[in-house]
Amino acid sequence: MEQLTIRDKQTIRFLQWVKDYPGWWFLICTPGDEHMNLGMMKTLIEQLAKEQFYEIIFVLLTVHRNAAFMDAVFKTMLLEMILAGWNGEVKNKEQIICDLIQLLT
């Protein structure tokens, strides 16, 4: 039997998460769903970050990029990133996730 790679194990863990949370997975993948709002976006990002599913946060943001509540988030996040870069600050992924969650509050 073939040894599982690290990536295989990550994929299995992710697929198990999808199986355990089908409603959240549906919301992540369905633009314009009536249940998606600022609070749900925040909850989903928090849960995905907790599981370290960072790629799926990007998918979530991309799928829901046209939601009315996301416009201000993207504009503010872009400005914050430009400002941090201009100031020579380097942010780690945890700080970026925290900043994003804060913008949704």
MMTF fields as JSON, N, C-alpha, C and O atoms, coordinates in Angstrom:
{
  "mmtfVersion": "1.0.0",
  "mmtfProducer": "UNKNOWN",
  "numBonds": 419,
  "numAtoms": 420,
  "numGroups": 105,
  "numChains": 1,
  "numModels": 1,
  "chainsPerModel": [1],
  "groupsPerChain": [105],
  "chainIdList": ["A"],
  "bondAtomList": [4, 2, 8, 6, 12, 10, 16, 14, 20, 18, 24, 22, 28, 26, 32, 30, 36, 34, 40, 38, 44, 42, 48, 46, 52, 50, 56, 54, 60, 58, 64, 62, 68, 66, 72, 70, 76, 74, 80, 78, 84, 82, 88, 86, 92, 90, 96, 94, 100, 98, 104, 102, 108, 106, 112, 110, 116, 114, 120, 118, 124, 122, 128, 126, 132, 130, 136, 134, 140, 138, 144, 142, 148, 146, 152, 150, 156, 154, 160, 158, 164, 162, 168, 166, 172, 170, 176, 174, 180, 178, 184, 182, 188, 186, 192, 190, 196, 194, 200, 198, 204, 202, 208, 206, 212, 210, 216, 214, 220, 218, 224, 222, 228, 226, 232, 230, 236, 234, 240, 238, 244, 242, 248, 246, 252, 250, 256, 254, 260, 258, 264, 262, 268, 266, 272, 270, 276, 274, 280, 278, 284, 282, 288, 286, 292, 290, 296, 294, 300, 298, 304, 302, 308, 306, 312, 310, 316, 314, 320, 318, 324, 322, 328, 326, 332, 330, 336, 334, 340, 338, 344, 342, 348, 346, 352, 350, 356, 354, 360, 358, 364, 362, 368, 366, 372, 370, 376, 374, 380, 378, 384, 382, 388, 386, 392, 390, 396, 394, 400, 398, 404, 402, 408, 406, 412, 410, 416, 414],
  "bondOrderList": [1, 1, 1, 1, 1, 1, 1, 1, 1, 1, 1, 1, 1, 1, 1, 1, 1, 1, 1, 1, 1, 1, 1, 1, 1, 1, 1, 1, 1, 1, 1, 1, 1, 1, 1, 1, 1, 1, 1, 1, 1, 1, 1, 1, 1, 1, 1, 1, 1, 1, 1, 1, 1, 1, 1, 1, 1, 1, 1, 1, 1, 1, 1, 1, 1, 1, 1, 1, 1, 1, 1, 1, 1, 1, 1, 1, 1, 1, 1, 1, 1, 1, 1, 1, 1, 1, 1, 1, 1, 1, 1, 1, 1, 1, 1, 1, 1, 1, 1, 1, 1, 1, 1, 1],
  "groupList": [{"groupName": "MET", "atomNameList": ["N", "CA", "C", "O"], "elementList": ["N", "C", "C", "O"], "formalChargeList": [0, 0, 0, 0], "bondAtomList": [1, 0, 2, 1, 3, 2], "bondOrderList": [1, 1, 2], "singleLetterCode": "M", "chemCompType": "L-PEPTIDE LINKING"}, {"groupName": "GLU", "atomNameList": ["N", "CA", "C", "O"], "elementList": ["N", "C", "C", "O"], "formalChargeList": [0, 0, 0, 0], "bondAtomList": [1, 0, 2, 1, 3, 2], "bondOrderList": [1, 1, 2], "singleLetterCode": "E", "chemCompType": "L-PEPTIDE LINKING"}, {"groupName": "GLN", "atomNameList": ["N", "CA", "C", "O"], "elementList": ["N", "C", "C", "O"], "formalChargeList": [0, 0, 0, 0], "bondAtomList": [1, 0, 2, 1, 3, 2], "bondOrderList": [1, 1, 2], "singleLetterCode": "Q", "chemCompType": "L-PEPTIDE LINKING"}, {"groupName": "LEU", "atomNameList": ["N", "CA", "C", "O"], "elementList": ["N", "C", "C", "O"], "formalChargeList": [0, 0, 0, 0], "bondAtomList": [1, 0, 2, 1, 3, 2], "bondOrderList": [1, 1, 2], "singleLetterCode": "L", "chemCompType": "L-PEPTIDE LINKING"}, {"groupName": "THR", "atomNameList": ["N", "CA", "C", "O"], "elementList": ["N", "C", "C", "O"], "formalChargeList": [0, 0, 0, 0], "bondAtomList": [1, 0, 2, 1, 3, 2], "bondOrderList": [1, 1, 2], "singleLetterCode": "T", "chemCompType": "L-PEPTIDE LINKING"}, {"groupName": "ILE", "atomNameList": ["N", "CA", "C", "O"], "elementList": ["N", "C", "C", "O"], "formalChargeList": [0, 0, 0, 0], "bondAtomList": [1, 0, 2, 1, 3, 2], "bondOrderList": [1, 1, 2], "singleLetterCode": "I", "chemCompType": "L-PEPTIDE LINKING"}, {"groupName": "ARG", "atomNameList": ["N", "CA", "C", "O"], "elementList": ["N", "C", "C", "O"], "formalChargeList": [0, 0, 0, 0], "bondAtomList": [1, 0, 2, 1, 3, 2], "bondOrderList": [1, 1, 2], "singleLetterCode": "R", "chemCompType": "L-PEPTIDE LINKING"}, {"groupName": "ASP", "atomNameList": ["N", "CA", "C", "O"], "elementList": ["N", "C", "C", "O"], "formalChargeList": [0, 0, 0, 0], "bondAtomList": [1, 0, 2, 1, 3, 2], "bondOrderList": [1, 1, 2], "singleLetterCode": "D", "chemCompType": "L-PEPTIDE LINKING"}, {"groupName": "LYS", "atomNameList": ["N", "CA", "C", "O"], "elementList": ["N", "C", "C", "O"], "formalChargeList": [0, 0, 0, 0], "bondAtomList": [1, 0, 2, 1, 3, 2], "bondOrderList": [1, 1, 2], "singleLetterCode": "K", "chemCompType": "L-PEPTIDE LINKING"}, {"groupName": "PHE", "atomNameList": ["N", "CA", "C", "O"], "elementList": ["N", "C", "C", "O"], "formalChargeList": [0, 0, 0, 0], "bondAtomList": [1, 0, 2, 1, 3, 2], "bondOrderList": [1, 1, 2], "singleLetterCode": "F", "chemCompType": "L-PEPTIDE LINKING"}, {"groupName": "TRP", "atomNameList": ["N", "CA", "C", "O"], "elementList": ["N", "C", "C", "O"], "formalChargeList": [0, 0, 0, 0], "bondAtomList": [1, 0, 2, 1, 3, 2], "bondOrderList": [1, 1, 2], "singleLetterCode": "W", "chemCompType": "L-PEPTIDE LINKING"}, {"groupName": "VAL", "atomNameList": ["N", "CA", "C", "O"], "elementList": ["N", "C", "C", "O"], "formalChargeList": [0, 0, 0, 0], "bondAtomList": [1, 0, 2, 1, 3, 2], "bondOrderList": [1, 1, 2], "singleLetterCode": "V", "chemCompType": "L-PEPTIDE LINKING"}, {"groupName": "TYR", "atomNameList": ["N", "CA", "C", "O"], "elementList": ["N", "C", "C", "O"], "formalChargeList": [0, 0, 0, 0], "bondAtomList": [1, 0, 2, 1, 3, 2], "bondOrderList": [1, 1, 2], "singleLetterCode": "Y", "chemCompType": "L-PEPTIDE LINKING"}, {"groupName": "PRO", "atomNameList": ["N", "CA", "C", "O"], "elementList": ["N", "C", "C", "O"], "formalChargeList": [0, 0, 0, 0], "bondAtomList": [1, 0, 2, 1, 3, 2], "bondOrderList": [1, 1, 2], "singleLetterCode": "P", "chemCompType": "L-PEPTIDE LINKING"}, {"groupName": "GLY", "atomNameList": ["N", "CA", "C", "O"], "elementList": ["N", "C", "C", "O"], "formalChargeList": [0, 0, 0, 0], "bondAtomList": [1, 0, 2, 1, 3, 2], "bondOrderList": [1, 1, 2], "singleLetterCode": "G", "chemCompType": "PEPTIDE LINKING"}, {"groupName": "CYS", "atomNameList": ["N", "CA", "C", "O"], "elementList": ["N", "C", "C", "O"], "formalChargeList": [0, 0, 0, 0], "bondAtomList": [1, 0, 2, 1, 3, 2], "bondOrderList": [1, 1, 2], "singleLetterCode": "C", "chemCompType": "L-PEPTIDE LINKING"}, {"groupName": "HIS", "atomNameList": ["N", "CA", "C", "O"], "elementList": ["N", "C", "C", "O"], "formalChargeList": [0, 0, 0, 0], "bondAtomList": [1, 0, 2, 1, 3, 2], "bondOrderList": [1, 1, 2], "singleLetterCode": "H", "chemCompType": "L-PEPTIDE LINKING"}, {"groupName": "ASN", "atomNameList": ["N", "CA", "C", "O"], "elementList": ["N", "C", "C", "O"], "formalChargeList": [0, 0, 0, 0], "bondAtomList": [1, 0, 2, 1, 3, 2], "bondOrderList": [1, 1, 2], "singleLetterCode": "N", "chemCompType": "L-PEPTIDE LINKING"}, {"groupName": "ALA", "atomNameList": ["N", "CA", "C", "O"], "elementList": ["N", "C", "C", "O"], "formalChargeList": [0, 0, 0, 0], "bondAtomList": [1, 0, 2, 1, 3, 2], "bondOrderList": [1, 1, 2], "singleLetterCode": "A", "chemCompType": "L-PEPTIDE LINKING"}],
  "groupTypeList": [0, 1, 2, 3, 4, 5, 6, 7, 8, 2, 4, 5, 6, 9, 3, 2, 10, 11, 8, 7, 12, 13, 14, 10, 10, 9, 3, 5, 15, 4, 13, 14, 7, 1, 16, 0, 17, 3, 14, 0, 0, 8, 4, 3, 5, 1, 2, 3, 18, 8, 1, 2, 9, 12, 1, 5, 5, 9, 11, 3, 3, 4, 11, 16, 6, 17, 18, 18, 9, 0, 7, 18, 11, 9, 8, 4, 0, 3, 3, 1, 0, 5, 3, 18, 14, 10, 17, 14, 1, 11, 8, 17, 8, 1, 2, 5, 5, 15, 7, 3, 5, 2, 3, 3, 4],
  "groupIdList": [1, 2, 3, 4, 5, 6, 7, 8, 9, 10, 11, 12, 13, 14, 15, 16, 17, 18, 19, 20, 21, 22, 23, 24, 25, 26, 27, 28, 29, 30, 31, 32, 33, 34, 35, 36, 37, 38, 39, 40, 41, 42, 43, 44, 45, 46, 47, 48, 49, 50, 51, 52, 53, 54, 55, 56, 57, 58, 59, 60, 61, 62, 63, 64, 65, 66, 67, 68, 69, 70, 71, 72, 73, 74, 75, 76, 77, 78, 79, 80, 81, 82, 83, 84, 85, 86, 87, 88, 89, 90, 91, 92, 93, 94, 95, 96, 97, 98, 99, 100, 101, 102, 103, 104, 105],
  "secStructList": [7, 7, 7, 7, 7, 2, 2, 2, 2, 2, 2, 2, 2, 2, 2, 2, 2, 2, 2, 2, 7, 2, 2, 2, 2, 2, 2, 2, 2, 7, 6, 6, 7, 6, 6, 7, 7, 2, 2, 2, 2, 2, 2, 2, 2, 2, 2, 2, 2, 2, 6, 6, 7, 2, 2, 2, 2, 2, 2, 2, 2, 2, 2, 6, 6, 6, 1, 2, 2, 2, 2, 2, 2, 2, 2, 2, 2, 2, 2, 2, 2, 2, 2, 2, 2, 2, 6, 6, 7, 7, 7, 7, 2, 2, 2, 2, 2, 2, 2, 2, 2, 2, 2, 6, 7],
  "xCoordList": [0.846, 0.0, 0.884, 1.915, 0.472, 1.219, 1.11, 0.045, 2.232, 2.254, 1.515, 1.626, 0.773, 0.087, 1.092, 1.925, 1.009, 1.86, 1.241, 0.098, 1.991, 1.462, 0.248, -0.759, 0.347, -0.767, -1.995, -3.123, -1.767, -2.886, -3.591, -4.82, -2.823, -3.395, -4.164, -5.217, -3.635, -4.334, -5.657, -6.672, -5.634, -6.846, -7.887, -9.069, -7.457, -8.379, -8.984, -10.184, -8.17, -8.665, -9.679, -10.709, -9.382, -10.303, -11.617, -12.694, -11.533, -12.758, -13.589, -14.818, -12.954, -13.684, -14.4, -15.533, -13.734, -14.346, -15.579, -16.621, -15.472, -16.611, -17.752, -18.914, -17.428, -18.444, -19.105, -20.318, -18.303, -18.823, -19.621, -20.506, -19.313, -19.95, -20.495, -20.064, -21.423, -21.92, -22.631, -22.574, -23.285, -23.965, -22.984, -23.211, -21.9, -20.875, -20.226, -19.983, -19.943, -19.338, -20.27, -19.811, -21.574, -22.54, -22.472, -22.455, -22.432, -22.354, -21.061, -21.06, -19.971, -18.685, -18.761, -18.212, -19.424, -19.426, -20.594, -20.651, -21.535, -22.756, -22.867, -23.276, -22.503, -22.637, -24.103, -24.961, -24.372, -25.722, -26.688, -27.883, -26.193, -27.094, -27.672, -26.963, -28.96, -29.645, -29.106, -29.307, -28.436, -27.909, -26.512, -25.996, -25.901, -24.557, -24.673, -25.326, -24.033, -24.009, -22.679, -21.824, -22.514, -21.26, -20.92, -19.772, -21.886, -21.645, -21.27, -20.383, -21.946, -21.632, -20.249, -19.498, -19.91, -18.581, -17.512, -16.51, -17.731, -16.782, -16.66, -15.552, -17.778, -17.773, -17.033, -16.219, -17.308, -16.654, -15.143, -14.373, -14.719, -13.279, -12.625, -11.531, -13.288, -12.739, -12.579, -11.549, -13.588, -13.534, -12.495, -11.761, -12.435, -11.438, -10.018, -9.115, -9.826, -8.504, -8.145, -6.999, -9.117, -8.891, -8.392, -7.522, -8.943, -8.549, -7.32, -6.813, -6.85, -5.723, -6.027, -5.144, -7.276, -7.69, -7.608, -8.621, -6.416, -6.218, -6.599, -7.112, -6.36, -6.722, -8.23, -8.696, -8.981, -10.446, -10.953, -12.003, -10.232, -10.604, -10.528, -11.413, -9.484, -9.365, -10.53, -11.096, -10.888, -12.034, -13.303, -14.074, -13.518, -14.688, -14.779, -15.835, -13.684, -13.667, -13.92, -14.602, -13.374, -13.556, -14.991, -15.573, -15.556, -16.934, -17.91, -18.874, -17.663, -18.6, -18.115, -18.562, -17.215, -16.626, -17.647, -17.413, -18.762, -19.775, -20.851, -21.76, -20.76, -21.736, -21.552, -20.427, -22.651, -22.604, -21.72, -20.988, -21.78, -21.004, -19.5, -18.715, -19.088, -17.668, -16.936, -15.714, -17.631, -16.983, -16.136, -14.965, -16.704, -15.972, -14.818, -13.76, -15.022, -13.969, -12.751, -11.623, -12.98, -11.871, -11.151, -9.922, -11.917, -11.296, -10.46, -9.339, -10.999, -10.274, -9.053, -7.985, -9.205, -8.084, -6.958, -5.785, -7.308, -6.298, -5.548, -4.32, -6.284, -5.659, -4.741, -3.632, -5.2, -4.382, -3.107, -2.037, -3.224, -2.052, -1.056, 0.154, -1.566, -0.686, 0.011, 1.218, -0.738, -0.168, 0.895, 1.958, 0.613, 1.576, 2.839, 3.948, 2.677, 3.84, 4.644, 5.875, 3.943, 4.61, 5.404, 6.486, 4.856, 5.52, 6.618, 7.314, 6.778, 7.794, 7.391, 8.231, 6.112, 5.626, 5.438, 5.027, 5.736, 5.512, 4.486, 4.667, 3.408, 2.349, 2.43, 2.686, 2.212, 2.14, 0.704, -0.207, 0.507, -0.837, -1.848, -3.012, -1.431, -2.36, -2.846, -4.02, -1.936, -2.32, -3.247, -4.191, -2.982, -3.855, -5.251, -6.235, -5.357, -6.659, -7.359, -8.551, -6.626, -7.205, -7.692, -8.772, -6.911, -7.306, -8.574, -9.468, -8.645, -9.823, -11.063, -12.122, -10.933, -12.048, -12.469, -13.66, -11.497, -11.802, -12.579, -13.493, -12.225, -12.939, -14.387, -15.239, -14.669, -16.037, -16.86, -18.035, -16.275, -16.973, -17.689, -18.336],
  "yCoordList": [-1.196, 0.0, 1.249, 1.297, 2.226, 3.473, 4.333, 4.437, 4.944, 5.843, 7.137, 7.672, 7.619, 8.897, 10.031, 10.023, 10.993, 12.176, 13.16, 12.992, 14.161, 15.218, 15.864, 16.13, 16.11, 16.738, 15.829, 16.301, 14.504, 13.563, 13.672, 13.697, 13.736, 13.829, 15.133, 15.158, 16.212, 17.5, 17.436, 17.958, 16.797, 16.672, 15.829, 16.173, 14.74, 13.885, 14.664, 14.564, 15.435, 16.247, 17.276, 17.492, 17.91, 18.892, 18.24, 18.753, 17.129, 16.445, 15.974, 15.971, 15.583, 15.206, 16.427, 16.322, 17.589, 18.829, 19.146, 19.515, 19.007, 19.25, 18.298, 18.703, 17.061, 16.075, 16.454, 16.314, 16.937, 17.303, 18.614, 18.808, 19.507, 20.828, 21.121, 22.087, 20.316, 20.514, 21.86, 22.432, 22.36, 23.651, 24.792, 25.68, 24.764, 25.802, 25.686, 26.696, 24.461, 24.266, 24.793, 25.414, 24.551, 25.075, 26.599, 27.182, 27.254, 28.718, 29.234, 30.252, 28.54, 28.946, 28.956, 29.854, 27.982, 27.773, 28.399, 28.31, 29.034, 29.506, 31.026, 31.572, 31.708, 33.173, 33.583, 32.949, 34.65, 35.193, 34.44, 34.737, 33.469, 32.743, 33.707, 34.563, 33.559, 34.471, 34.416, 35.358, 33.348, 33.209, 33.798, 33.871, 34.218, 34.796, 36.279, 37.031, 36.676, 38.073, 38.344, 37.463, 39.541, 39.927, 39.017, 38.595, 38.716, 37.862, 36.442, 35.841, 35.901, 34.546, 34.509, 33.555, 35.545, 35.616, 35.594, 34.888, 36.361, 36.398, 35.017, 34.548, 34.38, 33.046, 32.041, 31.265, 32.051, 31.111, 31.336, 30.377, 32.584, 32.873, 32.43, 31.865, 32.685, 32.242, 30.73, 30.226, 30.011, 28.548, 27.999, 27.067, 28.571, 28.128, 28.42, 27.606, 29.565, 29.897, 28.957, 28.523, 28.646, 27.715, 26.373, 25.749, 25.934, 24.663, 24.803, 23.812, 26.031, 26.359, 26.038, 25.623, 26.234, 26.071, 27.432, 27.963, 27.985, 29.335, 29.471, 30.513, 28.44, 28.502, 28.658, 29.338, 28.032, 28.093, 29.48, 29.909, 30.18, 31.572, 32.391, 33.203, 32.185, 32.884, 32.528, 33.405, 31.248, 30.808, 31.505, 32.026, 31.516, 32.161, 33.63, 34.098, 34.344, 35.763, 35.975, 36.922, 35.101, 35.223, 34.911, 35.631, 33.862, 33.477, 34.598, 34.85, 35.258, 36.272, 37.703, 38.633, 37.872, 39.19, 40.235, 41.428, 39.826, 40.778, 41.07, 41.859, 40.445, 40.742, 42.193, 42.674, 42.868, 44.294, 44.563, 45.552, 43.697, 43.94, 43.752, 44.161, 43.142, 42.89, 44.08, 44.167, 44.988, 46.12, 46.92, 47.19, 47.296, 48.079, 47.276, 47.832, 45.977, 45.122, 45.12, 45.316, 44.899, 44.846, 46.189, 46.242, 47.257, 48.58, 48.895, 49.391, 48.611, 48.883, 47.981, 48.434, 46.722, 45.783, 46.185, 46.127, 46.587, 47.032, 48.245, 48.301, 49.201, 50.393, 50.036, 50.56, 49.149, 48.718, 48.009, 48.221, 47.173, 46.455, 47.42, 47.285, 48.387, 49.388, 50.192, 50.421, 50.619, 51.39, 50.586, 51.115, 49.321, 48.467, 48.298, 48.334, 48.115, 47.989, 49.268, 49.243, 50.385, 51.682, 51.949, 52.535, 51.516, 51.699, 50.67, 50.744, 49.712, 48.689, 47.595, 46.813, 47.535, 46.496, 45.202, 45.217, 44.116, 42.818, 42.086, 41.911, 41.659, 40.964, 39.478, 39.063, 38.693, 37.249, 36.864, 37.681, 35.63, 35.206, 35.299, 35.616, 35.029, 35.125, 36.561, 36.791, 37.532, 38.932, 39.366, 40.123, 38.891, 39.22, 38.676, 39.369, 37.445, 36.853, 37.652, 37.939, 38.009, 38.821, 40.166, 40.624, 40.801, 42.078, 41.926, 42.769, 40.853, 40.611, 40.407, 40.97, 39.614, 39.373, 40.689, 40.95, 41.506, 42.802, 43.696, 44.407, 43.666, 44.466, 44.038, 44.838, 42.774, 42.255, 42.501, 42.135, 43.102, 43.344, 44.676, 45.061],
  "zCoordList": [0.0, 0.0, 0.0, 0.671, -0.742, -0.897, 0.365, 0.974, 0.742, 1.899, 1.573, 0.47, 2.538, 2.355, 2.499, 3.406, 1.609, 1.703, 2.693, 3.119, 3.044, 3.92, 3.252, 3.908, 1.966, 1.239, 1.233, 1.371, 1.071, 1.139, 2.483, 2.545, 3.541, 4.89, 5.067, 5.704, 4.504, 4.582, 3.824, 4.284, 2.669, 1.863, 2.581, 2.593, 3.173, 3.934, 5.095, 5.349, 5.797, 6.924, 6.435, 7.074, 5.297, 4.745, 4.311, 4.615, 3.611, 3.171, 4.354, 4.28, 5.424, 6.634, 7.211, 7.681, 7.174, 7.652, 6.804, 7.346, 5.474, 4.585, 4.937, 4.97, 5.195, 5.582, 6.904, 7.055, 7.869, 9.184, 9.172, 10.006, 8.234, 8.187, 6.781, 6.15, 6.286, 4.914, 4.72, 3.632, 5.739, 5.623, 5.422, 4.601, 6.17, 6.006, 4.639, 3.979, 4.208, 2.892, 1.803, 0.845, 1.943, 0.981, 0.936, -0.149, 2.099, 2.144, 1.53, 0.839, 1.78, 1.217, -0.308, -0.947, -0.887, -2.335, -3.074, -4.301, -2.369, -3.012, -2.937, -1.912, -4.024, -4.015, -3.968, -4.582, -3.23, -3.175, -2.27, -2.267, -1.502, -0.6, 0.436, 0.966, 0.715, 1.639, 3.066, 3.833, 3.429, 4.783, 4.953, 6.068, 3.847, 3.935, 4.234, 3.51, 5.304, 5.701, 6.398, 6.483, 6.886, 7.534, 8.711, 8.852, 9.542, 10.701, 10.31, 10.917, 9.295, 8.838, 8.203, 8.402, 7.438, 6.835, 7.924, 7.809, 8.963, 10.079, 10.73, 10.992, 10.985, 11.606, 10.734, 11.235, 9.442, 8.533, 8.496, 8.528, 8.429, 8.407, 9.706, 9.695, 10.818, 12.11, 12.159, 12.607, 11.703, 11.736, 10.762, 11.091, 9.577, 8.611, 9.098, 8.909, 9.715, 10.263, 11.408, 11.525, 12.243, 13.351, 12.831, 13.439, 11.708, 11.091, 10.189, 9.663, 10.016, 9.135, 7.665, 6.915, 7.274, 5.882, 5.188, 4.732, 5.111, 4.604, 3.135, 2.727, 2.337, 0.919, 0.755, -0.16, 1.638, 1.535, 1.937, 1.459, 2.798, 3.106, 1.822, 1.55, 1.037, -0.241, -1.164, -1.817, -1.218, -2.028, -1.541, -2.347, -0.235, 0.363, -0.043, -0.47, 0.092, -0.262, -1.755, -2.146, -2.571, -4.012, -4.421, -5.232, -3.876, -4.209, -3.833, -4.555, -2.721, -2.22, -2.455, -1.783, -3.393, -3.655, -4.077, -3.881, -4.646, -5.103, -4.071, -4.332, -2.901, -1.844, -1.401, -1.265, -1.183, -0.838, 0.375, 0.398, 1.377, 2.601, 2.403, 3.258, 1.294, 1.072, 0.472, 0.6, -0.169, -0.819, 0.162, -0.108, 1.279, 2.272, 2.871, 3.169, 3.046, 3.604, 2.68, 3.133, 1.388, 0.436, 0.335, 0.303, 0.285, 0.177, 1.417, 1.302, 2.59, 3.826, 3.956, 4.368, 3.61, 3.702, 2.757, 3.126, 1.55, 0.602, 1.149, 1.091, 1.672, 2.229, 3.399, 3.503, 4.272, 5.415, 4.956, 5.525, 3.933, 3.426, 2.784, 2.969, 2.036, 1.431, 2.513, 2.441, 3.508, 4.607, 5.359, 5.684, 5.633, 6.339, 5.506, 6.04, 4.216, 3.343, 3.279, 3.28, 3.222, 3.157, 4.441, 4.403, 5.565, 6.854, 7.106, 8.118, 6.193, 6.372, 7.34, 7.784, 7.667, 8.568, 7.786, 6.626, 8.417, 7.794, 8.638, 9.843, 7.997, 8.725, 8.436, 7.305, 9.459, 9.252, 8.939, 9.066, 8.533, 8.116, 9.241, 8.995, 10.475, 11.599, 11.779, 12.069, 11.607, 11.76, 10.63, 10.855, 9.424, 8.29, 8.54, 8.282, 9.038, 9.343, 10.442, 10.336, 11.489, 12.571, 12.042, 12.418, 11.176, 10.594, 9.764, 9.824, 8.996, 8.171, 9.046, 8.765, 10.093, 11.008, 11.668, 11.838, 12.034, 12.661, 11.702, 12.121, 10.423, 9.429, 9.275, 8.887, 9.58, 9.47, 10.723, 10.771, 11.717, 12.98, 12.936, 13.91]
}
